[in-house]
């Protein structure tokens, strides 16, 4: 194919892969947090299904992202969803140990991954679409190549979370941070944000603090109920 002999094609492909490496970190954290609630033998399946579905979702989103981002209140709703997901993922931590540990379901984990990726990818796909410059082949190839990157990152994060529980808290805080950023980036707040640029970081920090505080509170209550049962 002539397009494969074009330097612009390969430069665009490298750009898309690089963008996905940079932007897939938070998605890998979400996938790892959701998958860690599953039995060990199902974790790899959840990572595989979640990563593949997330990339397909990004391809679809690329077509409509600019339109969606222009809709008022959409990012506010999306940001609130991310805060809820972060609280739930942190609140579910350490629900029992050893033989008494309660595992979640595969469908619930994949659903959580998809909802979070839907919200977190709206801004990201615009950068990918810009690098693709209208080439659907370039877009699909770049995102397809990024699948193993997300899978590797998610698998690594699960192992790190098992060894270092503090990473679970940091991961939940990251989801809260992105949630705060998403809320304040909504179209109806754009002018206010431009006049007060500090609000971007204040909202992000508030989102991270909210998820950690509420998640830890729910976690403590669940632990107390278990001890008194």
Number of C-alpha atoms within 10 A of each C-alpha: 5 6 11 10 9 10 10 12 18 14 12 20 23 15 18 27 21 15 19 22 14 11 19 21 15 21 23 27 27 26 32 30 28 30 29 27 23 20 15 11 8 15 22 19 15 25 27 21 18 30 27 19 16 25 21 14 15 23 19 12 21 22 15 13 19 15 10 13 17 13 12 13 16 17 26 21 15 22 28 18 18 30 28 19 24 32 26 19 24 26 24 20 19 14 15 14 8 6 6 8 12 15 14 15 15 20 11 15 25 23 13 23 28 22 15 26 25 16 21 23 21 21 17 19 25 19 16 26 21 15 21 22 12 11 13 14 12 23 24 18 13 23 23 16 15 21 20 14 18 28 22 14 21 30 20 14 24 24 12 15 19 12 10 12 12 11 17 22 23 16 24 27 27 23 31 31 26 21 34 30 24 26 25 22 23 21 18 16 14 12 11 13 16 11 9 10 11 10 17 17 14 15 21 23 19 17 27 27 18 20 29 25 15 18 25 18 15 18 19 13 12 17 15 11 9 11 8 6 6
